[in-house]
Amino acid sequence: MSAPNRRARRPASTLIGLILVYAGTAALAIWQASTHPSPTIFTDEIEMTQLARSIADTGHATLRGMPYGHLAPLAAYLSAPFWLIDDVPTAYWWIKTSNALLMASAVFPAYALARLAVSRRWALFAAAGTGLSPALAYAPILVKEPTAYPTATLALFLIARYVARPTVWSFLLAVGGCALGLLAKSQLLVLFGVLILAAGAVVWRTERATAFRRTWTRSDWVGAVVLTIGLVIVANALVSHKSTQWYISTAFFQGRMLDLGLWAGGALAIGLGMIPLVAGLASLVRPKGEAPSPGVDALAIVTVSSIACFGLYTAVKAAFLSTVFATLTIERNLIFLVPLLFAGTALFLERRGGRWWAVLAAGAFGIYLVHTTPYSLTQYPNYEAHGLAIIAFANRIFRWPAGTIEHALIAVTLVTTLALVLVPRLRSARVGAGVVVVLAGISLLWTGTAEIYAAHGESDFSKRLYASLPKPANWLDLQTRGRPVLFLGQGVRDPNPVNLLEFWNRSLVKIWALDGTAPGPGATATPNVDKPDGTLTNPFTDFVLTMPGVDVNGRRLGTPVGGYSLFAIDGPLRLRTAETGVYPDGWMGPSANYSRYDVAPGETGHLVVVLSRTSWCGKDVRSVAVIRVGPVAVTGSQPSIARVTSETAGVLHSCQVKTFVLPTPPVSWRAEVTIAPTFSPASVDPRLGDPRQLGAVVTFRYVPGR
């Protein structure tokens, strides 16, 4: 075959290879999505669902009918058409599948990015690594990552392309790519920072700028450094004025920023298998004697700029979250570096080596990350750090403790570093080629294993959550035929069941709670009690769904499902009875209330209150319980006791149960129970893990008079 014909066939074979890489990645993601039966990440997934449904229904993004107030993410608009399907399970299947196809599409810009610096075959390797990374485990989850990952990769390619071939049009395309990334996820505002740094490098490297710098004296260089520092200070002040997160983290928690930022980097490196970290970083240094290349230089500039910008964002966010929520390893915010690291690895392996000191420095950095990054062995799946799934794999499958895992990772990093140092020093070209192919294969095998096990964890968690649901999961839609339903609850400690109910049943349009515990996202309400007979604010729905502790006047439909009772509203919504301050497991905290509104004229009876600590036989906490009963009054649109008609008190001890009987008035009445002091099981025994302040398990029972 002639040489021209061979060259003509290369692009075709490369295209086929790239399509196969995409098809394999997409097939894996679709299969993983098929094993993921239910959303799990709340409130993110229910918020995305509400936005997409509202766009499908009205063309506007809202949360439970209230304006969103921000530009909805790109994922909400892309999934909105699927919500035109009435059947929720069918719509959910199509959204997961489309997410898998979108997430896998990152291989195309990843290939183009690597192609700026390496041959077609090695660009295919970089594309495969980008697709198989642990980030792919986000594909079945209804969050921003399935669209943010490919759009960020596209933006990074366009920025690198601009750096390699700087023109007005390439710059405008890079700006457009960054804007698309911003539409996908607000964090990707960071892309504009990458573009600014890259554009600065382009200007710095121009002939005019180079010639101008040749005229600088030592004083000019000092002045330039001082000016740069001043600009950084001014920029920091401006950003601090606009962002509370930035101000708190950079002003008070610089050390925490460094630690948590490195934790995220460590999780990313471990999930990729250390080879992309060491080789990717070492590739930033041009080997001795290699001629400059626009594409190679562009890849290095964009990689350094991206590490700086995404690393700083991750450090700031992690430090702030540690002050208001929890201390987390948020590798999720660094996944956008994966295409760059794999492109750098492809470059290093195609070169068959690099500067030995750069490899050793990268290897030493990798060992530091392995040693300092928390492994979070008890947390699986780890939504914020899918890269740590490979550690969970070693712990759960091989039963390795943390110490053994650390030693193994350090050994892997040392062997990797040594191999990368020795590659250019191998005398046989065939052996050298074999070594780099083996290293590439190990890298893909490692990161693919981490991804599969991360996805397995998310799937397993999804199955457990789905198993807890009444079946079919969209039972409420089927029973009401899609007509609007109000959820009315109390003591909602765990929002997941309510969020799941709302996801699977589009007819559930309003979420209320009598005690202010209704979960978001979106509008919630604590309904007003308009009259002492229990009349509530009109919800303007056809049905009301109540949880244990809440009973309403209305026509009960069927039998309770999963503890929920469904009523058709035939008139004003009015409570029969209501409990507040009682957790779903029956425990109360420092106070609980019971109101009985459905009282026949002149009817009297007795309230039986049982306070039990038989399920707590640990350290004794002597507490005093006080119970008061009296007619209902409405104060500030909420029920209270108009006057106390009966009252009693008693002392509670561990492993004890006490019963109190109080007469009730011949009108709507209310009982209030207070217990002091309370106790926290977790404070008594940290192994119990229950941080609540508890009083007793409380039950209320009304006995009508005879």
MOKALIN-V309583 format. One record per residue. RES is the residue in three letters. BURIAL is + if it has 24 or more other ideal C-beta (glycine too) atoms within 12 Angstrom, else -. Layout:
res/burial
RES/BURIAL
RES/BURIAL
This chain:
res/burial
MET/-
SER/-
ALA/-
PRO/-
ASN/-
ARG/-
ARG/-
ALA/-
ARG/-
ARG/-
PRO/-
ALA/-
SER/-
THR/+
LEU/-
ILE/-
GLY/+
LEU/+
ILE/-
LEU/-
VAL/+
TYR/+
ALA/-
GLY/+
THR/+
ALA/+
ALA/-
LEU/+
ALA/+
ILE/+
TRP/-
GLN/+
ALA/+
SER/-
THR/+
HIS/+
PRO/+
SER/+
PRO/+
THR/+
ILE/+
PHE/+
THR/+
ASP/+
GLU/+
ILE/+
GLU/+
MET/+
THR/+
GLN/+
LEU/+
ALA/+
ARG/+
SER/+
ILE/+
ALA/+
ASP/-
THR/-
GLY/-
HIS/-
ALA/+
THR/+
LEU/+
ARG/+
GLY/+
MET/-
PRO/-
TYR/+
GLY/-
HIS/-
LEU/-
ALA/+
PRO/+
LEU/+
ALA/+
ALA/+
TYR/+
LEU/+
SER/+
ALA/+
PRO/-
PHE/+
TRP/+
LEU/-
ILE/-
ASP/-
ASP/-
VAL/+
PRO/+
THR/-
ALA/+
TYR/+
TRP/-
TRP/+
ILE/+
LYS/+
THR/+
SER/+
ASN/+
ALA/+
LEU/+
LEU/+
MET/+
ALA/+
SER/+
ALA/+
VAL/+
PHE/+
PRO/+
ALA/+
TYR/+
ALA/+
LEU/+
ALA/+
ARG/+
LEU/+
ALA/+
VAL/+
SER/-
ARG/+
ARG/+
TRP/+
ALA/+
LEU/+
PHE/+
ALA/+
ALA/+
ALA/+
GLY/+
THR/+
GLY/+
LEU/+
SER/+
PRO/+
ALA/+
LEU/+
ALA/+
TYR/+
ALA/+
PRO/+
ILE/+
LEU/+
VAL/+
LYS/+
GLU/+
PRO/+
THR/+
ALA/+
TYR/+
PRO/+
THR/+
ALA/+
THR/+
LEU/+
ALA/+
LEU/+
PHE/+
LEU/+
ILE/+
ALA/+
ARG/+
TYR/+
VAL/+
ALA/+
ARG/-
PRO/+
THR/-
VAL/-
TRP/-
SER/+
PHE/+
LEU/-
LEU/+
ALA/+
VAL/+
GLY/-
GLY/+
CYS/+
ALA/-
LEU/+
GLY/+
LEU/+
LEU/+
ALA/+
LYS/+
SER/-
GLN/+
LEU/+
LEU/+
VAL/+
LEU/+
PHE/+
GLY/+
VAL/+
LEU/+
ILE/+
LEU/+
ALA/+
ALA/+
GLY/-
ALA/+
VAL/+
VAL/-
TRP/-
ARG/-
THR/-
GLU/-
ARG/-
ALA/-
THR/-
ALA/-
PHE/-
ARG/-
ARG/-
THR/-
TRP/-
THR/-
ARG/-
SER/-
ASP/-
TRP/-
VAL/-
GLY/-
ALA/-
VAL/-
VAL/-
LEU/-
THR/-
ILE/-
GLY/-
LEU/-
VAL/-
ILE/-
VAL/-
ALA/-
ASN/-
ALA/-
LEU/-
VAL/-
SER/-
HIS/-
LYS/-
SER/-
THR/-
GLN/+
TRP/+
TYR/-
ILE/-
SER/+
THR/+
ALA/-
PHE/-
PHE/+
GLN/-
GLY/-
ARG/+
MET/+
LEU/-
ASP/+
LEU/+
GLY/+
LEU/+
TRP/+
ALA/+
GLY/+
GLY/+
ALA/+
LEU/+
ALA/+
ILE/+
GLY/+
LEU/+
GLY/+
MET/+
ILE/+
PRO/+
LEU/+
VAL/+
ALA/+
GLY/+
LEU/+
ALA/+
SER/+
LEU/+
VAL/+
ARG/-
PRO/+
LYS/-
GLY/-
GLU/-
ALA/-
PRO/-
SER/-
PRO/-
GLY/+
VAL/+
ASP/+
ALA/+
LEU/+
ALA/+
ILE/+
VAL/+
THR/+
VAL/+
SER/+
SER/+
ILE/+
ALA/+
CYS/+
PHE/+
GLY/+
LEU/+
TYR/+
THR/+
ALA/+
VAL/+
LYS/+
ALA/+
ALA/+
PHE/+
LEU/+
SER/+
THR/-
VAL/-
PHE/-
ALA/-
THR/-
LEU/+
THR/+
ILE/+
GLU/+
ARG/+
ASN/+
LEU/+
ILE/+
PHE/+
LEU/+
VAL/+
PRO/+
LEU/+
LEU/+
PHE/+
ALA/+
GLY/+
THR/+
ALA/+
LEU/+
PHE/+
LEU/+
GLU/+
ARG/+
ARG/+
GLY/+
GLY/+
ARG/+
TRP/-
TRP/-
ALA/+
VAL/+
LEU/+
ALA/-
ALA/+
GLY/+
ALA/-
PHE/+
GLY/+
ILE/+
TYR/-
LEU/+
VAL/+
HIS/+
THR/+
THR/+
PRO/+
TYR/+
SER/+
LEU/+
THR/-
GLN/+
TYR/+
PRO/+
ASN/+
TYR/+
GLU/+
ALA/+
HIS/+
GLY/+
LEU/+
ALA/+
ILE/+
ILE/+
ALA/+
PHE/+
ALA/+
ASN/+
ARG/-
ILE/-
PHE/-
ARG/-
TRP/-
PRO/-
ALA/-
GLY/-
THR/-
ILE/+
GLU/+
HIS/-
ALA/+
LEU/+
ILE/+
ALA/-
VAL/+
THR/+
LEU/-
VAL/+
THR/+
THR/+
LEU/-
ALA/+
LEU/+
VAL/+
LEU/-
VAL/+
PRO/+
ARG/-
LEU/-
ARG/-
SER/-
ALA/-
ARG/-
VAL/-
GLY/+
ALA/-
GLY/-
VAL/+
VAL/+
VAL/-
VAL/-
LEU/+
ALA/+
GLY/-
ILE/+
SER/+
LEU/+
LEU/-
TRP/+
THR/+
GLY/+
THR/+
ALA/+
GLU/+
ILE/+
TYR/+
ALA/+
ALA/+
HIS/+
GLY/+
GLU/+
SER/+
ASP/+
PHE/+
SER/+
LYS/-
ARG/-
LEU/+
TYR/+
ALA/-
SER/-
LEU/+
PRO/+
LYS/-
PRO/-
ALA/+
ASN/+
TRP/+
LEU/+
ASP/+
LEU/+
GLN/+
THR/+
ARG/-
GLY/-
ARG/+
PRO/+
VAL/+
LEU/+
PHE/+
LEU/+
GLY/+
GLN/+
GLY/+
VAL/+
ARG/+
ASP/-
PRO/+
ASN/+
PRO/+
VAL/+
ASN/+
LEU/+
LEU/+
GLU/+
PHE/+
TRP/+
ASN/+
ARG/+
SER/+
LEU/+
VAL/+
LYS/+
ILE/+
TRP/+
ALA/+
LEU/+
ASP/+
GLY/-
THR/+
ALA/+
PRO/+
GLY/+
PRO/+
GLY/+
ALA/-
THR/+
ALA/+
THR/+
PRO/+
ASN/-
VAL/+
ASP/-
LYS/-
PRO/+
ASP/+
GLY/+
THR/+
LEU/+
THR/+
ASN/-
PRO/+
PHE/-
THR/+
ASP/+
PHE/+
VAL/+
LEU/+
THR/+
MET/+
PRO/+
GLY/+
VAL/+
ASP/+
VAL/+
ASN/+
GLY/+
ARG/-
ARG/-
LEU/+
GLY/-
THR/-
PRO/-
VAL/+
GLY/+
GLY/-
TYR/+
SER/+
LEU/+
PHE/+
ALA/+
ILE/+
ASP/-
GLY/-
PRO/-
LEU/+
ARG/+
LEU/+
ARG/+
THR/+
ALA/+
GLU/+
THR/+
GLY/+
VAL/+
TYR/+
PRO/+
ASP/-
GLY/+
TRP/+
MET/+
GLY/+
PRO/+
SER/+
ALA/+
ASN/+
TYR/+
SER/+
ARG/+
TYR/+
ASP/+
VAL/+
ALA/-
PRO/-
GLY/-
GLU/-
THR/+
GLY/+
HIS/+
LEU/+
VAL/+
VAL/+
VAL/+
LEU/+
SER/+
ARG/+
THR/-
SER/-
TRP/+
CYS/-
GLY/-
LYS/-
ASP/-
VAL/+
ARG/-
SER/+
VAL/-
ALA/+
VAL/+
ILE/+
ARG/+
VAL/+
GLY/+
PRO/+
VAL/+
ALA/-
VAL/+
THR/-
GLY/-
SER/-
GLN/+
PRO/+
SER/+
ILE/+
ALA/-
ARG/-
VAL/-
THR/+
SER/+
GLU/-
THR/+
ALA/-
GLY/+
VAL/-
LEU/+
HIS/+
SER/-
CYS/-
GLN/+
VAL/-
LYS/+
THR/-
PHE/+
VAL/-
LEU/+
PRO/+
THR/+
PRO/+
PRO/-
VAL/+
SER/+
TRP/+
ARG/+
ALA/+
GLU/+
VAL/+
THR/+
ILE/+
ALA/-
PRO/-
THR/+
PHE/+
SER/+
PRO/+
ALA/-
SER/-
VAL/-
ASP/-
PRO/-
ARG/-
LEU/-
GLY/-
ASP/-
PRO/-
ARG/+
GLN/+
LEU/+
GLY/+
ALA/+
VAL/+
VAL/+
THR/+
PHE/+
ARG/-
TYR/+
VAL/-
PRO/-
GLY/-
ARG/-
